[in-house]
Amino acid sequence: MSLSLFLGALWVLAATVTAFLPMRRQYVPGVTLLIAAPPLLGFIGYQHGLWPALLGLAGFVSMFRNPLRYIWRKYVKGEEMELPK
């Protein structure tokens, strides 16, 4: 297994563990995973091509759809959003 796929598998395991945490403890590891995903997807695309990177992007968007929706609404559309309690 290549280094990029190994790191991708570790990223998926870390995201799964983060999802099991209570909501108030998900922010720091969740933001870290959110920031780490684009370089990791780029690395996968560099080593394996476009299709594996697109599959990884689909998994990333599926796992982080709510935070990405929040970022889209707040920063791109300019809507006022409230964080969950």
PyMOL CGO cylinders between C-alpha atoms (Angstrom):
from pymol import cmd
from pymol.cgo import CYLINDER

trace = [
    CYLINDER, 0.00, 0.00, 0.00, 1.33, 3.42, -0.88, 0.3, 1, 1, 1, 1, 1, 1,
    CYLINDER, 1.33, 3.42, -0.88, 2.03, 6.09, 1.71, 0.3, 1, 1, 1, 1, 1, 1,
    CYLINDER, 2.03, 6.09, 1.71, -0.82, 8.30, 0.50, 0.3, 1, 1, 1, 1, 1, 1,
    CYLINDER, -0.82, 8.30, 0.50, -3.42, 5.53, 0.83, 0.3, 1, 1, 1, 1, 1, 1,
    CYLINDER, -3.42, 5.53, 0.83, -2.05, 4.54, 4.23, 0.3, 1, 1, 1, 1, 1, 1,
    CYLINDER, -2.05, 4.54, 4.23, -2.35, 8.14, 5.43, 0.3, 1, 1, 1, 1, 1, 1,
    CYLINDER, -2.35, 8.14, 5.43, -5.83, 8.30, 3.91, 0.3, 1, 1, 1, 1, 1, 1,
    CYLINDER, -5.83, 8.30, 3.91, -6.86, 5.20, 5.85, 0.3, 1, 1, 1, 1, 1, 1,
    CYLINDER, -6.86, 5.20, 5.85, -5.48, 6.73, 9.06, 0.3, 1, 1, 1, 1, 1, 1,
    CYLINDER, -5.48, 6.73, 9.06, -7.43, 9.92, 8.30, 0.3, 1, 1, 1, 1, 1, 1,
    CYLINDER, -7.43, 9.92, 8.30, -10.65, 7.91, 7.93, 0.3, 1, 1, 1, 1, 1, 1,
    CYLINDER, -10.65, 7.91, 7.93, -10.03, 6.11, 11.24, 0.3, 1, 1, 1, 1, 1, 1,
    CYLINDER, -10.03, 6.11, 11.24, -9.32, 9.41, 12.99, 0.3, 1, 1, 1, 1, 1, 1,
    CYLINDER, -9.32, 9.41, 12.99, -12.52, 10.90, 11.54, 0.3, 1, 1, 1, 1, 1, 1,
    CYLINDER, -12.52, 10.90, 11.54, -14.51, 7.91, 12.74, 0.3, 1, 1, 1, 1, 1, 1,
    CYLINDER, -14.51, 7.91, 12.74, -13.09, 8.18, 16.26, 0.3, 1, 1, 1, 1, 1, 1,
    CYLINDER, -13.09, 8.18, 16.26, -13.82, 11.92, 16.23, 0.3, 1, 1, 1, 1, 1, 1,
    CYLINDER, -13.82, 11.92, 16.23, -17.44, 11.24, 15.29, 0.3, 1, 1, 1, 1, 1, 1,
    CYLINDER, -17.44, 11.24, 15.29, -17.86, 9.15, 18.44, 0.3, 1, 1, 1, 1, 1, 1,
    CYLINDER, -17.86, 9.15, 18.44, -16.80, 12.04, 20.69, 0.3, 1, 1, 1, 1, 1, 1,
    CYLINDER, -16.80, 12.04, 20.69, -19.38, 14.31, 22.33, 0.3, 1, 1, 1, 1, 1, 1,
    CYLINDER, -19.38, 14.31, 22.33, -20.18, 17.35, 20.18, 0.3, 1, 1, 1, 1, 1, 1,
    CYLINDER, -20.18, 17.35, 20.18, -18.31, 19.83, 22.38, 0.3, 1, 1, 1, 1, 1, 1,
    CYLINDER, -18.31, 19.83, 22.38, -15.11, 17.77, 22.04, 0.3, 1, 1, 1, 1, 1, 1,
    CYLINDER, -15.11, 17.77, 22.04, -15.32, 17.31, 18.28, 0.3, 1, 1, 1, 1, 1, 1,
    CYLINDER, -15.32, 17.31, 18.28, -14.28, 20.83, 17.30, 0.3, 1, 1, 1, 1, 1, 1,
    CYLINDER, -14.28, 20.83, 17.30, -10.48, 20.69, 17.60, 0.3, 1, 1, 1, 1, 1, 1,
    CYLINDER, -10.48, 20.69, 17.60, -9.93, 17.27, 16.01, 0.3, 1, 1, 1, 1, 1, 1,
    CYLINDER, -9.93, 17.27, 16.01, -12.66, 17.97, 13.46, 0.3, 1, 1, 1, 1, 1, 1,
    CYLINDER, -12.66, 17.97, 13.46, -11.08, 21.23, 12.32, 0.3, 1, 1, 1, 1, 1, 1,
    CYLINDER, -11.08, 21.23, 12.32, -7.68, 19.52, 12.19, 0.3, 1, 1, 1, 1, 1, 1,
    CYLINDER, -7.68, 19.52, 12.19, -9.09, 16.78, 9.96, 0.3, 1, 1, 1, 1, 1, 1,
    CYLINDER, -9.09, 16.78, 9.96, -10.90, 19.36, 7.84, 0.3, 1, 1, 1, 1, 1, 1,
    CYLINDER, -10.90, 19.36, 7.84, -7.64, 21.25, 7.25, 0.3, 1, 1, 1, 1, 1, 1,
    CYLINDER, -7.64, 21.25, 7.25, -5.61, 18.08, 6.62, 0.3, 1, 1, 1, 1, 1, 1,
    CYLINDER, -5.61, 18.08, 6.62, -7.97, 16.68, 3.98, 0.3, 1, 1, 1, 1, 1, 1,
    CYLINDER, -7.97, 16.68, 3.98, -7.12, 18.86, 0.92, 0.3, 1, 1, 1, 1, 1, 1,
    CYLINDER, -7.12, 18.86, 0.92, -3.34, 18.23, 1.05, 0.3, 1, 1, 1, 1, 1, 1,
    CYLINDER, -3.34, 18.23, 1.05, -3.97, 14.53, 1.64, 0.3, 1, 1, 1, 1, 1, 1,
    CYLINDER, -3.97, 14.53, 1.64, -6.36, 14.37, -1.32, 0.3, 1, 1, 1, 1, 1, 1,
    CYLINDER, -6.36, 14.37, -1.32, -3.78, 16.18, -3.42, 0.3, 1, 1, 1, 1, 1, 1,
    CYLINDER, -3.78, 16.18, -3.42, -1.15, 13.64, -2.38, 0.3, 1, 1, 1, 1, 1, 1,
    CYLINDER, -1.15, 13.64, -2.38, -3.47, 10.77, -3.29, 0.3, 1, 1, 1, 1, 1, 1,
    CYLINDER, -3.47, 10.77, -3.29, -4.17, 12.41, -6.63, 0.3, 1, 1, 1, 1, 1, 1,
    CYLINDER, -4.17, 12.41, -6.63, -0.46, 12.91, -7.26, 0.3, 1, 1, 1, 1, 1, 1,
    CYLINDER, -0.46, 12.91, -7.26, 0.40, 9.28, -6.57, 0.3, 1, 1, 1, 1, 1, 1,
    CYLINDER, 0.40, 9.28, -6.57, -2.66, 7.52, -7.99, 0.3, 1, 1, 1, 1, 1, 1,
    CYLINDER, -2.66, 7.52, -7.99, -4.40, 9.87, -10.40, 0.3, 1, 1, 1, 1, 1, 1,
    CYLINDER, -4.40, 9.87, -10.40, -7.64, 11.77, -10.68, 0.3, 1, 1, 1, 1, 1, 1,
    CYLINDER, -7.64, 11.77, -10.68, -10.22, 9.03, -10.01, 0.3, 1, 1, 1, 1, 1, 1,
    CYLINDER, -10.22, 9.03, -10.01, -8.90, 7.88, -6.61, 0.3, 1, 1, 1, 1, 1, 1,
    CYLINDER, -8.90, 7.88, -6.61, -8.63, 11.54, -5.57, 0.3, 1, 1, 1, 1, 1, 1,
    CYLINDER, -8.63, 11.54, -5.57, -12.25, 12.15, -6.65, 0.3, 1, 1, 1, 1, 1, 1,
    CYLINDER, -12.25, 12.15, -6.65, -13.38, 9.09, -4.70, 0.3, 1, 1, 1, 1, 1, 1,
    CYLINDER, -13.38, 9.09, -4.70, -11.56, 10.45, -1.67, 0.3, 1, 1, 1, 1, 1, 1,
    CYLINDER, -11.56, 10.45, -1.67, -13.17, 13.85, -2.21, 0.3, 1, 1, 1, 1, 1, 1,
    CYLINDER, -13.17, 13.85, -2.21, -16.61, 12.21, -2.32, 0.3, 1, 1, 1, 1, 1, 1,
    CYLINDER, -16.61, 12.21, -2.32, -15.90, 10.46, 0.99, 0.3, 1, 1, 1, 1, 1, 1,
    CYLINDER, -15.90, 10.46, 0.99, -14.61, 13.68, 2.52, 0.3, 1, 1, 1, 1, 1, 1,
    CYLINDER, -14.61, 13.68, 2.52, -17.67, 15.68, 1.47, 0.3, 1, 1, 1, 1, 1, 1,
    CYLINDER, -17.67, 15.68, 1.47, -19.93, 12.90, 2.72, 0.3, 1, 1, 1, 1, 1, 1,
    CYLINDER, -19.93, 12.90, 2.72, -18.28, 12.79, 6.14, 0.3, 1, 1, 1, 1, 1, 1,
    CYLINDER, -18.28, 12.79, 6.14, -18.01, 16.56, 6.59, 0.3, 1, 1, 1, 1, 1, 1,
    CYLINDER, -18.01, 16.56, 6.59, -21.20, 17.70, 4.88, 0.3, 1, 1, 1, 1, 1, 1,
    CYLINDER, -21.20, 17.70, 4.88, -22.55, 19.67, 7.87, 0.3, 1, 1, 1, 1, 1, 1,
    CYLINDER, -22.55, 19.67, 7.87, -19.34, 21.62, 8.63, 0.3, 1, 1, 1, 1, 1, 1,
    CYLINDER, -19.34, 21.62, 8.63, -18.87, 22.31, 4.91, 0.3, 1, 1, 1, 1, 1, 1,
    CYLINDER, -18.87, 22.31, 4.91, -22.49, 23.49, 4.67, 0.3, 1, 1, 1, 1, 1, 1,
    CYLINDER, -22.49, 23.49, 4.67, -21.87, 25.80, 7.63, 0.3, 1, 1, 1, 1, 1, 1,
    CYLINDER, -21.87, 25.80, 7.63, -18.71, 27.24, 6.06, 0.3, 1, 1, 1, 1, 1, 1,
    CYLINDER, -18.71, 27.24, 6.06, -20.50, 27.72, 2.73, 0.3, 1, 1, 1, 1, 1, 1,
    CYLINDER, -20.50, 27.72, 2.73, -23.44, 29.56, 4.29, 0.3, 1, 1, 1, 1, 1, 1,
    CYLINDER, -23.44, 29.56, 4.29, -21.41, 31.71, 6.66, 0.3, 1, 1, 1, 1, 1, 1,
    CYLINDER, -21.41, 31.71, 6.66, -18.43, 32.73, 4.57, 0.3, 1, 1, 1, 1, 1, 1,
    CYLINDER, -18.43, 32.73, 4.57, -19.56, 32.40, 0.97, 0.3, 1, 1, 1, 1, 1, 1,
    CYLINDER, -19.56, 32.40, 0.97, -23.21, 33.41, 1.16, 0.3, 1, 1, 1, 1, 1, 1,
    CYLINDER, -23.21, 33.41, 1.16, -22.76, 35.73, 4.16, 0.3, 1, 1, 1, 1, 1, 1,
    CYLINDER, -22.76, 35.73, 4.16, -25.62, 34.32, 6.24, 0.3, 1, 1, 1, 1, 1, 1,
    CYLINDER, -25.62, 34.32, 6.24, -25.54, 34.55, 10.02, 0.3, 1, 1, 1, 1, 1, 1,
    CYLINDER, -25.54, 34.55, 10.02, -25.28, 31.04, 11.43, 0.3, 1, 1, 1, 1, 1, 1,
    CYLINDER, -25.28, 31.04, 11.43, -25.50, 29.86, 15.02, 0.3, 1, 1, 1, 1, 1, 1,
    CYLINDER, -25.50, 29.86, 15.02, -23.33, 27.02, 16.31, 0.3, 1, 1, 1, 1, 1, 1,
    CYLINDER, -23.33, 27.02, 16.31, -25.13, 24.12, 18.01, 0.3, 1, 1, 1, 1, 1, 1,
    CYLINDER, -25.13, 24.12, 18.01, -25.05, 24.08, 21.79, 0.3, 1, 1, 1, 1, 1, 1,
]
cmd.load_cgo(trace, "trace")
